[in-house]
């Protein structure tokens, strides 16, 4: 059955890619967007665009709202792209119940591969090797035991059972770090994926990351479309992908692709999917061992390089499979899949800079110029355009530059990619363009002497060269400058072009500032002169973001290393510290303002102290806990037995145990995730607010999700709801939220 109308449940470049494939097949498309994403280019590429209520990523995750829009606009299919709801089984089920086709694998397949422990078990059951790991969902004690079982010098990695993208994953190099690392990973995974479950396996410090693209029609017939090399990563995020994997021994290639095809066939795989493997970079031979890592049941970001070397439109194939056509119907049986022709390289162009210590700093702003390269073998997938103002609520990926060289010499593909990067003109936003150019010129890249920690180990060298070290093969138009009049100009800046959407607009008009002249940085970003009133010097924002806390006021004295502000950027909080001591002469921002990178946050009149020399340690602190969150942690602590000694002692006098003791002894260690722990009871005593919180912390009911005997029931995950009345709280058992929790 041909699809009649397709809703694309995504944004940015991947939404545009899907819309183009649908247009080629004559299928009208519907775009969705929250209000804060109305200027994203995908909105203008669809036949119809529908606004969503809400802002940010949350709107793109609203299953009920998206299904309702699909029904209202007459769509008989939804393509989720990648990220957001692409691997969400509940989304696939909701669409099926509404009679709408989910363009992707079945809900059962999504559930299977969405649980990495179950995926590992599937691989092991079918003879595909996996790295040594713990049994099922891990606990702290289980992680300690597994770490202790490793040979001297071996290390362990803790990983989230659900999700991906490196969140909830950290390597552990000594046993003492296990409890803290376990807690961090669980919290991060719970926040990102709604599931804090973890598992552990042996860590390969010098691994090559090889993945295999598969396509199935749901009948059990599956083809592979060869492999990709994805070892160039930073913080578990890929930045360069290559197809096919250059230098991969043929025997190893055959065994890896066969393993991926076998696993996909065993589950009757439908649609596109990617099976990912690790190989020890120091054992790069035909008979080298390899290990299954995970499977991504969706379209991948890097599908582009497979398309380039095979000539197969993967998105169109995915849509045709959703229409019910078989691989035979499409002429895509394994014997018909061509061997890769030449090499393709994808470079992810992100709005970010990478510091010499490997730290990634997000950026943003308004694209004043955006000119992608063109020519033979050059493709750019992007949502960028001149005049577009980026949104820090979304991913930093701005464009994917895909280069194909039909030559069998990998060096030819590198040269073409380097030149295309040199032709890519982006102004107004800092990007990693020069970092990518430096990476391509590194001798170990062309020499294939890299692994998954290559960027991390060579960050200082790769970040050392700035953009001036690379050619710019495009015409650079002059950047407009804004020049003020003198301090007595009543009307503000004579002849200045003022952007009223700029949070610094009022600052630029400040009557006490003699002049603010913008200049162009090496990345084409217009930034103000940092000379300020009374001999003060502007302290520039190292990243773009939203001001959430200001620690200083005009007239305050600060020392080098003192906290100035906290900036939220790309969903992370960053503490910004002073690089010198002195007196604050001007604060340019207010809480809630958006600041651009390199614009002054405050003006400091330097003290000239000798202690002001040198670099600031942790000038941006990613582990900062802002005060309101710290207060939340403090209030949650009221619910724990160790912070309620009087109530626990009273319970003990009668020979009873506490509700939490009963729950913690019943469930598997570290698996209890509480729901609604800090709701205050309905009954109010005539006491202070603090007294009420201490005496009535849990509203009479302790309730949450947990696992019981997970080691005995790995397939069902042994998931339970555990609840117990807490008779020690002031409200007894009938607080206002008790029934709501149940």
C-alpha positions in Angstrom: 0.0 0.0 0.0 1.5 3.3 -1.1 1.9 5.9 1.6 -0.3 8.9 1.0 0.9 11.5 3.5 4.0 11.4 5.9 4.5 13.3 9.1 8.2 13.8 10.0 8.5 13.7 13.8 11.9 15.5 13.9 13.6 18.7 13.1 16.7 20.1 11.4 18.8 18.4 8.8 17.4 14.9 9.2 13.8 16.1 8.8 14.8 17.8 5.6 16.6 14.6 4.4 13.4 12.6 5.0 11.2 15.2 3.3 13.4 15.1 0.2 13.2 11.3 -0.1 9.4 11.5 0.3 9.1 14.2 -2.3 11.0 12.0 -4.8 8.4 9.3 -4.2 5.5 11.8 -4.6 4.5 11.6 -0.9 3.4 15.0 0.6 5.0 15.7 4.0 4.0 17.4 7.3 6.5 19.2 9.5 6.0 19.8 13.2 7.7 22.4 15.4 7.3 24.1 18.8 7.1 27.9 18.7 10.8 28.3 19.7 11.8 26.3 16.6 9.6 28.0 14.0 12.6 29.4 12.1 14.3 26.0 11.6 14.7 25.3 7.9 12.8 22.0 8.0 9.6 24.0 8.7 9.9 25.6 5.3 10.7 22.4 3.4 7.5 20.5 4.1 4.1 20.7 2.3 2.5 21.6 5.6 3.9 22.8 8.9 2.0 22.4 12.2 3.1 24.2 15.4 3.2 22.2 18.7 2.4 23.4 22.1 5.4 23.6 24.4 9.1 24.5 23.8 12.3 22.7 23.2 12.9 19.0 23.0 10.0 18.2 25.2 7.5 19.2 22.4 9.2 16.7 20.0 8.8 14.0 22.7 5.1 14.5 23.3 3.7 11.3 21.9 0.0 12.1 22.4 0.3 15.5 20.7 2.3 14.2 17.7 -0.1 11.3 17.2 -3.0 13.7 17.3 -1.4 16.0 14.7 -0.8 13.0 12.4 -4.4 12.0 12.6 -5.7 15.6 12.2 -3.5 16.2 9.1 -4.5 12.9 7.5 -1.1 11.2 7.7 -1.0 7.5 7.3 2.7 7.2 8.3 5.2 8.9 10.6 9.0 8.9 10.2 10.8 9.6 13.5 14.3 10.3 12.0 16.9 9.7 14.7 16.9 10.8 18.3 13.8 12.1 20.0 11.2 9.2 19.6 13.0 7.2 17.0 13.6 4.2 19.3 10.6 4.6 21.5 8.4 1.5 21.5 5.5 3.3 23.1 5.5 5.8 20.2 5.3 2.9 17.7 2.5 1.3 19.7 0.5 4.5 19.9 0.8 5.0 16.2 -0.3 1.4 15.5 -3.4 1.9 17.8 -4.2 5.0 15.7 -3.9 3.1 12.5 -0.7 4.9 11.4 2.4 3.3 10.1 5.6 3.8 12.1 8.5 4.0 9.6 11.0 1.9 11.4 11.4 -1.4 13.2 8.5 -3.1 15.1 7.8 -2.2 18.6 9.1 -5.6 19.8 12.4 -4.9 18.1 12.6 -1.4 19.6 12.0 -2.9 23.0 14.6 -5.6 22.5 17.4 -3.4 21.3 16.4 -0.5 23.6 17.6 -2.7 26.4 21.4 -3.2 26.0 21.5 -6.1 28.5 18.9 -8.0 26.4 20.8 -7.2 23.2 24.0 -8.5 24.7 22.2 -11.7 25.8 20.8 -12.1 22.2 24.3 -11.8 20.7 25.8 -14.3 23.2 22.9 -16.8 22.6 23.6 -16.7 18.8 27.4 -17.1 19.0 28.3 -13.4 18.5 31.1 -12.5 20.9 30.5 -9.9 23.6 32.9 -8.3 26.0 33.1 -9.9 29.5 30.5 -8.2 31.7 28.3 -8.5 34.7 25.1 -10.6 34.8 22.1 -8.4 33.9 21.3 -5.1 35.5 24.2 -4.1 37.7 24.3 -3.1 41.4 27.2 -1.4 43.1 28.2 -4.6 44.8 27.9 -6.5 41.5 30.1 -3.9 39.8 32.7 -4.2 42.5 32.7 -8.0 42.1 33.1 -7.8 38.4 35.9 -5.2 38.6 37.6 -7.5 41.0 37.4 -10.4 38.6 39.3 -8.5 35.9 43.0 -9.2 35.2 45.5 -6.7 36.6 45.6 -3.6 34.4 42.2 -4.2 32.8 39.5 -1.6 33.3 35.7 -1.5 33.4 33.0 0.7 31.9 29.6 1.4 33.5 26.9 2.0 30.9 23.2 2.9 30.7 20.9 0.0 29.8 18.8 2.4 27.8 19.6 5.2 25.5 23.0 6.1 24.0 25.1 9.1 23.0 27.6 8.5 25.9 25.1 9.6 28.6 25.3 7.3 31.6 28.6 5.8 30.5 32.0 6.2 32.3 35.1 4.2 32.5 36.3 3.1 35.9 40.1 2.6 36.5 40.0 1.9 40.3 37.6 0.2 42.6 37.3 3.2 45.0 35.7 5.2 42.2 32.9 2.6 41.7 30.2 3.9 44.1 30.4 7.6 43.0 30.7 6.7 39.3 27.8 4.3 39.6 25.6 7.0 41.2 26.6 9.6 38.5 25.8 7.2 35.7 22.5 6.1 37.1 21.4 9.7 37.8 22.5 10.8 34.3 20.7 7.9 32.6 17.6 8.4 34.7 17.4 12.0 33.7 18.1 11.4 30.0 16.1 8.2 29.4 13.8 7.8 32.3 15.6 4.6 33.3 18.6 4.6 35.6 19.5 1.0 35.1 23.1 0.2 34.4 25.3 -2.6 33.3 29.0 -3.2 33.4 31.5 -4.7 30.9 35.2 -4.7 30.3 36.6 -1.5 28.8 38.7 -1.5 25.7 40.9 1.6 26.0 42.2 1.4 22.4 39.2 0.3 20.4 38.2 0.6 16.7 34.4 1.2 16.4 33.1 -0.6 13.4 29.4 -0.6 12.6 27.3 -2.5 10.0 24.3 -1.1 8.2 21.5 -3.6 7.7 18.1 -3.5 6.0 15.3 -6.0 6.5 11.7 -6.5 5.2 10.3 -8.2 8.3 10.2 -11.7 6.7 13.6 -12.8 8.1 15.4 -11.7 5.0 18.1 -9.1 5.9 20.9 -7.6 3.8 24.0 -5.8 5.0 25.2 -2.7 3.2 28.8 -3.0 4.4 30.5 -1.3 7.2 31.5 2.1 8.5 34.5 3.3 10.6 33.3 5.4 13.5 36.3 5.5 15.8 36.9 9.3 15.6 34.8 10.5 18.6 34.8 13.0 21.4 33.0 12.2 24.7 31.4 9.1 23.1 30.0 11.3 20.2 31.2 10.6 16.7 32.6 13.5 14.7 34.0 11.8 11.6 32.6 8.6 9.9 34.1 6.7 7.0 32.7 4.1 4.6 33.9 1.5 4.1 36.4 1.1 7.0 39.8 1.8 5.4 42.4 -0.9 6.0 39.9 -3.3 7.6 41.3 -6.8 7.0 38.9 -8.7 4.6 38.6 -11.7 6.9 37.6 -9.5 9.8 35.2 -7.5 7.6 33.5 -10.8 6.5 33.0 -12.1 10.1 31.6 -8.8 11.4 29.1 -8.2 8.6 28.0 -11.9 8.8 27.4 -11.5 12.6 25.3 -8.4 12.1 23.3 -10.0 9.3 22.7 -13.1 11.5 21.5 -11.2 14.5 19.1 -9.1 12.5 17.7 -12.2 10.7 17.1 -14.0 14.0 14.7 -11.2 15.1 13.0 -10.8 11.7 14.4 -7.3 11.5 12.3 -4.8 9.5 13.5 -1.4 8.2 17.0 0.1 8.7 19.3 -0.7 11.6 22.9 -0.5 12.7 24.9 -3.2 14.6 27.9 -1.8 16.3 31.1 -3.7 17.2 34.5 -3.1 18.9 37.9 -4.4 17.8 41.1 -3.9 19.7 43.1 -1.4 17.6 46.3 -3.3 18.4 44.9 -6.5 17.0 44.0 -5.5 13.5 44.2 -8.8 11.6 41.9 -11.2 9.7 41.5 -13.4 12.8 41.3 -10.6 15.4 38.5 -11.0 18.0 35.6 -8.5 17.8 32.8 -7.8 20.2 29.1 -6.9 19.8 28.4 -3.6 21.5 24.9 -2.6 20.7 22.3 -2.2 18.0 20.6 1.0 17.0 17.1 0.3 15.7 16.7 3.4 13.5 18.2 5.5 10.8 21.7 6.6 11.8 23.3 10.1 11.5 26.0 8.6 9.4 23.7 6.8 6.9 25.0 9.3 4.3 28.4 7.7 3.8 26.8 4.3 3.1 24.5 5.9 0.5 27.6 7.6 -1.1 29.6 4.4 -1.6 26.7 2.1 -2.5 24.4 4.5 -4.5 21.4 3.3 -2.5 18.9 5.8 -1.1 18.5 4.3 2.4 15.6 6.6 3.4 13.7 5.8 0.3 14.2 2.1 0.9 13.0 2.6 4.5 9.8 4.3 3.2 9.2 1.5 0.6 9.6 -1.2 3.3 7.0 0.7 5.3 4.7 0.4 2.3 4.9 -3.3 2.6 7.4 -4.0 -0.2 10.0 -6.8 0.1 13.7 -6.7 -0.5 13.1 -8.7 -3.6 10.6 -6.2 -4.8 13.2 -3.5 -4.4 16.0 -5.4 -6.1 18.0 -5.2 -2.8 18.8 -8.9 -2.1 22.3 -9.5 -0.9 23.7 -10.5 -4.3 22.4 -7.2 -5.7 24.1 -5.0 -3.1 27.2 -3.5 -4.8 30.6 -3.5 -3.1 31.5 0.0 -1.9 33.0 2.2 -4.6 35.8 4.4 -3.3 35.6 6.1 0.1 33.1 8.5 1.7 33.9 10.7 4.7 31.3 12.5 6.8 32.5 15.4 9.0 30.0 16.6 11.6 30.1 20.4 11.8 29.1 21.4 15.3 28.6 24.7 16.9 31.4 24.3 19.4 35.0 24.7 20.1 37.3 22.1 21.7 39.9 23.3 24.2 43.4 21.9 24.6 42.2 19.8 27.6 39.6 18.1 25.5 36.6 20.1 26.9 33.9 20.9 24.4 32.4 24.4 24.7 29.1 24.9 22.9 28.5 28.1 20.9 25.6 29.8 19.1 24.4 33.1 17.6 23.0 34.3 14.3 24.5 33.0 11.1 25.6 36.1 9.3 27.0 34.0 6.4 26.4 30.4 5.5 27.8 29.1 2.2 28.3 25.3 1.9 30.8 24.0 -0.6 29.7 22.5 -3.9 31.3 20.4 -6.6 31.7 16.7 -7.6 31.3 14.3 -4.8 30.3 17.0 -2.2 27.0 16.9 -0.3 25.9 19.0 2.7 23.0 18.1 4.9 22.1 21.1 7.0 19.3 23.3 8.4 21.6 26.4 8.5 21.0 29.5 6.4 22.2 33.2 6.6 20.1 35.0 9.2 19.1 32.0 11.2 19.5 32.4 15.0 20.5 29.1 16.6 18.7 27.7 19.6 20.8 26.4 22.6 17.9 24.1 23.5 18.8 21.7 20.7 21.8 19.7 19.6 24.9 21.5 18.5 25.1 19.7 15.1 24.7 22.4 12.4 25.7 20.5 9.2 27.0 17.2 7.9 29.6 17.5 5.1 29.7 14.3 3.1 32.5 13.7 0.6 32.7 10.8 -1.8 35.8 10.0 -3.8 35.5 7.1 -6.2 39.3 6.5 -6.0 40.5 3.3 -4.1 43.1 5.5 -2.4 41.9 6.8 1.0 44.2 9.8 0.7 42.2 11.1 -2.2 39.1 11.2 0.0 41.0 13.0 2.7 42.2 15.7 0.3 38.7 16.3 -1.2 37.2 16.6 2.3 39.9 19.0 3.5 39.4 21.3 0.5 35.6 21.2 1.0 36.0 22.2 4.6 38.2 25.1 3.5 35.5 26.2 1.1 32.7 26.1 3.8 32.0 29.7 4.9 30.2 30.0 8.3 30.2 33.3 10.1 28.3 34.5 13.2 28.8 31.2 15.1 31.9 29.5 16.3 32.2 25.9 14.9 34.7 23.1 14.9 35.6 23.6 11.2 39.3 24.3 11.9 39.4 21.4 14.4 38.2 19.1 11.7 40.8 20.4 9.2 43.6 19.9 11.7 42.3 16.4 12.4 42.3 15.5 8.7 45.9 16.7 8.4 47.1 14.7 11.4 49.5 12.0 10.2 47.8 9.3 12.3 44.5 9.9 10.6 45.8 9.2 7.1 48.0 6.5 8.6 44.9 4.8 10.1 46.5 4.9 13.6 43.5 6.0 15.5 41.0 4.6 18.0 38.0 5.7 20.0 40.2 7.8 22.5 42.3 9.3 19.8 40.7 12.8 20.0 40.9 12.7 23.8 44.6 11.7 23.8 45.6 14.3 21.2 43.2 17.1 22.2 46.0 19.6 22.9 47.7 19.1 19.6 44.4 19.1 17.6 43.1 22.3 19.3 46.4 24.1 19.1 46.0 25.4 15.5 43.5 28.2 15.0 41.6 28.9 11.8 44.5 31.0 10.4 46.5 27.9 9.9 44.1 26.6 7.2 43.1 28.1 3.9 39.8 29.9 3.4 38.8 29.3 -0.1 35.9 31.7 -0.3 35.3 35.4 -0.6 35.0 37.2 2.8 32.7 40.2 2.8 33.5 42.9 5.3 31.8 42.5 8.7 29.6 45.5 9.6 30.9 47.6 12.5 28.9 49.5 15.1 30.6 52.6 16.4 29.2 54.8 19.1 29.3 58.5 19.3 30.8 60.1 22.4 29.5 60.0 25.9 27.4 63.1 25.3 25.5 61.8 22.4 21.9 62.1 23.4 20.5 59.8 20.8 22.8 56.9 21.4 25.1 55.6 18.6 25.4 57.8 15.6 24.9 55.7 12.5 25.1 52.4 14.4 23.1 49.4 13.3 21.4 48.2 16.5 20.0 44.7 16.7 17.0 45.1 19.1 16.9 41.3 19.6 20.4 41.3 21.0 20.4 41.2 24.8 23.4 43.5 24.8 21.5 46.2 22.9 20.9 48.4 25.9 24.5 47.9 27.1 25.7 49.1 23.7 23.7 52.3 24.2 25.0 52.8 27.8 25.8 56.5 28.2 28.8 55.8 30.4 30.6 53.8 27.7 32.7 55.9 25.5 32.7 53.6 22.5 32.0 50.0 21.6 33.5 49.0 18.3 32.9 45.5 17.0 35.6 43.6 15.2 35.6 40.2 13.4 37.2 37.3 15.1 38.9 34.5 13.1 35.5 32.6 13.1 33.7 35.6 11.6 31.9 36.4 14.9 31.4 40.1 15.6 32.4 40.9 19.2 32.6 44.1 21.1 35.8 45.9 22.2 36.4 44.9 25.8 37.6 48.3 27.1 35.2 49.7 29.6 34.6 52.6 32.0 37.2 53.8 34.6 39.9 51.7 33.0 38.0 48.5 33.5 38.3 45.5 31.2 35.4 43.4 29.9 35.3 39.8 31.0 34.1 37.9 27.8 31.6 35.0 28.0 33.5 31.8 27.0 30.3 30.2 25.7 26.8 31.2 24.5 23.9 30.6 26.9 21.4 31.9 29.3 22.3 33.7 32.5 20.8 31.7 35.5 22.8 33.2 38.4 24.8 36.4 38.9 27.1 36.2 41.9 28.5 39.8 41.8 27.2 43.4 41.8 28.7 46.7 40.8 31.2 47.8 43.4 32.1 44.3 44.6 35.7 43.3 45.0 36.6 40.0 43.5 39.7 37.8 43.6 41.0 35.7 40.7 39.0 32.4 40.6 35.9 33.9 42.2 32.6 32.9 40.7 31.0 35.6 38.5 28.0 34.1 36.9 26.4 30.7 36.0 25.5 30.1 32.3 23.1 27.4 31.1 24.2 26.2 27.6 23.1 23.0 25.8 21.3 21.8 29.0 24.4 22.1 31.1 25.3 24.6 33.8 28.7 26.3 33.7 30.3 28.3 36.5 32.2 31.2 35.0 35.1 32.4 37.2 37.1 35.7 37.2 40.5 35.5 35.5 41.9 38.4 37.6 41.1 40.3 40.8 39.7 43.8 41.0 36.5 45.8 41.4 33.3 45.2 39.4 32.5 48.4 37.6 29.7 47.2 35.4 27.4 44.1 35.2 26.0 43.9 31.7 23.5 41.1 32.1 20.4 40.2 34.1 19.2 36.7 35.0 17.3 35.3 32.1 19.3 37.2 29.4 20.9 35.3 26.6 24.6 36.1 26.2 26.6 35.5 23.0 30.1 34.0 23.1 32.8 36.6 23.6 30.5 39.4 24.7 31.4 41.0 28.1 29.6 39.7 31.2 31.1 42.2 33.6 33.7 44.9 33.5 36.5 44.6 36.1 38.9 47.3 37.1 42.1 45.2 37.6 43.8 45.3 41.0 47.2 44.4 39.6 47.8 41.8 42.3 50.7 39.3 41.6 48.3 36.4 42.3 46.4 37.2 39.2 48.9 35.5 36.9 48.4 32.1 35.3 45.5 30.0 34.2 42.3 29.5 36.2 41.6 26.0 37.2 38.1 24.8 36.2 37.1 28.2 34.9 34.1 26.4 33.6 32.8 23.9 36.1 30.4 21.3 34.5 29.8 19.7 37.9 28.4 22.9 39.5 25.2 22.4 41.5 23.2 25.6 41.4 21.6 26.8 44.7 18.0 25.9 44.0 19.0 22.4 43.0 21.2 22.1 46.1 18.1 23.1 48.1 16.1 20.4 46.4 18.7 17.8 47.3 18.7 19.0 50.9 14.9 18.7 51.1 14.9 15.3 49.6 17.3 14.3 52.3 14.5 14.8 54.9 12.9 11.6 53.6 15.9 9.4 54.4 16.2 7.4 57.6 19.6 8.7 58.4 18.2 12.2 58.6 15.3 11.3 60.8 16.9 9.7 63.9 14.0 10.5 66.3 11.4 8.9 64.1 13.7 5.8 63.5 14.4 5.5 67.3 10.7 5.6 68.1 10.1 2.8 65.6 12.9 0.8 67.1 11.4 1.1 70.6 8.5 -1.1 69.5 10.7 -3.6 67.7 9.7 -2.4 64.3 11.7 -1.7 61.2 11.3 1.4 58.9 9.5 1.4 55.6 12.7 2.1 53.8 14.6 -0.8 55.4 11.8 -3.1 54.3 11.9 -1.9 50.7 15.7 -1.8 50.5 16.0 -5.4 51.8 13.4 -6.6 49.4 14.6 -5.1 46.2 18.0 -5.5 44.4 20.7 -3.1 45.5 20.7 0.3 43.9 17.6 -0.3 41.8 14.9 1.6 43.8 13.9 4.8 42.0 11.4 6.7 44.2 8.4 8.6 43.0 7.1 11.7 44.7 9.5 11.6 47.7 9.3 15.2 48.9 5.5 15.9 48.9 4.5 17.5 52.2 1.5 16.0 54.2 -1.9 17.7 54.1 -2.3 18.0 57.8 -0.5 21.2 59.0 0.6 21.7 62.6 1.0 25.3 63.9 4.7 25.1 63.6 7.4 26.4 61.3 7.7 25.4 57.7 11.0 23.7 58.5 9.3 21.6 61.2 6.6 20.4 58.8 9.2 19.3 56.3 11.2 17.4 58.9 8.2 15.7 60.4 6.2 14.9 57.3 8.6 14.2 54.5 6.9 11.4 52.5 3.2 12.0 52.8 2.7 8.6 54.5 3.7 6.5 51.4 7.2 5.5 50.1 6.7 4.3 46.5 8.9 3.7 43.5 10.2 1.3 40.8 12.7 -1.4 41.5 13.9 -4.8 40.5 13.6 -8.0 42.5 15.8 -11.1 41.8 17.0 -9.5 38.6 19.7 -12.2 38.3 17.1 -14.9 38.1 14.8 -13.1 35.6 17.0 -11.2 33.1 14.5 -11.5 30.3 11.6 -9.9 32.2 14.0 -7.4 33.9 12.1 -8.3 37.2 10.6 -4.8 37.3 8.2 -4.2 40.2 6.5 -1.3 41.9 7.5 -1.3 45.6 5.5 0.7 48.1 5.2 0.8 51.9 3.3 2.9 54.3 5.5 5.0 56.5 3.8 5.2 59.9 6.4 7.5 61.3 5.3 10.6 59.5 2.9 13.1 60.9 0.2 12.5 58.4 -0.1 8.8 59.0 -1.3 7.1 55.8 -3.8 9.6 54.3 -1.8 12.5 53.1 -3.0 14.5 50.1 -0.7 12.7 47.5 -1.0 9.2 48.8 -3.8 8.1 46.5 -2.2 10.0 43.6 1.0 8.0 44.0 -0.8 4.7 44.0 
